[in-house]
Amino acid sequence: MTFGGKGGFSAVGNTDVETARRQIDLALDAGVNLIDTADVYSDGVSEEITGEVLQGRRDDVLLATKARMVVGPGPNDGGASRHHLVRSVERSLKRLRTDYIDLFQIHEWDGQTPLEETLEALDSLIRAGKIRYVGASNHSGWQLMKALATADSRGYQRYVSQQIHYTLQARDAEDELIPLTLDQDLGILVWSPLAGGLLSGKYRRDVTAPEGSRHLGDWNEPPVHDEGKLYDIVDALVETGEAHNVSAAQVALAWLLGRPGVTSLVIGARTEAQLTDNLAAADLVLTDEERTRLDTVSQTPLRYPYWHQAATASDRLSEADLSLLKPFL
């Protein structure tokens, strides 16, 4: 998402081809084997840069991209219709300079296109060899489960993963999406695992954010509903990082890597220094006490029906149920 910097995406990053090449070199050397992009990022420039950088080593990585967002002025330039998805795949293949996409993800729910149309189009693209696996992103629990059930009933290839937002600052996914993943044996890719930089350690209570920082201003993804709680979380991250002589960002990423259902984190560093620091989180081991502190400071109250289930159904809970309810029993 940081590649390109075209249009509104300049607020996220403006990584050019050579910088992207150095970053991907660093990532591959560290053992990373999946690169994630989307057709909407910088109006396709992100895919173009990714394709250029991966020339000669395409088979060394799993390449993931996404479609569904509006990418033009026409009535068919958005959504998850057959027309839009087939055209999106063809365009992405050209920009990425490849003849197949390892993981093609529906970037957002489309409540107007019949699911059967979306899933059949994806299935036909798999059979044509243009994509190999399909996933979802930014779906609610019922939307994702409906898609899985529809695929099963029609004999289509089902989603193998979901790409979601999930951090210490935003644990909403634990209500439905994490249990669903465990129950249905999906993978989870976490986007913006540092909450767009909110958990990096540079946003502190009563401290002016560094120049150029985009949060707590016009940029509101993810939204901050409780600024005081955010700073409590950051304080815990900073103090835990100091105990390990690492950054707050590494602690936040390490916490996520140890959460139920999480397969991988999609990091989008704007600089090589940030990327190097983020990659080191894979080797950070937090103690049980440190995890408990982070769990506690970021915990959100149980919503219905979960508080009722914690009180009355604790004798018959599955692993998926316990991913949310265990701390409350």
PyMOL commands that set and color helices and strands:
alter all, ss='L'
color gray80, all
select helices_A, chain A and resi 7-11+17-29+41-53+58-60+82-96+115-127+141-154+172-174+177-184+195-197+227-244+248-257+272-283+288-298+306-312+314-316+319-328
alter helices_A, ss='H'
color red, helices_A
select strands_A, chain A and resi 34-36+62-67+101-106+131-137+161-165+187-191+264-266
alter strands_A, ss='S'
color yellow, strands_A
deselect
rebuild
show_as cartoon
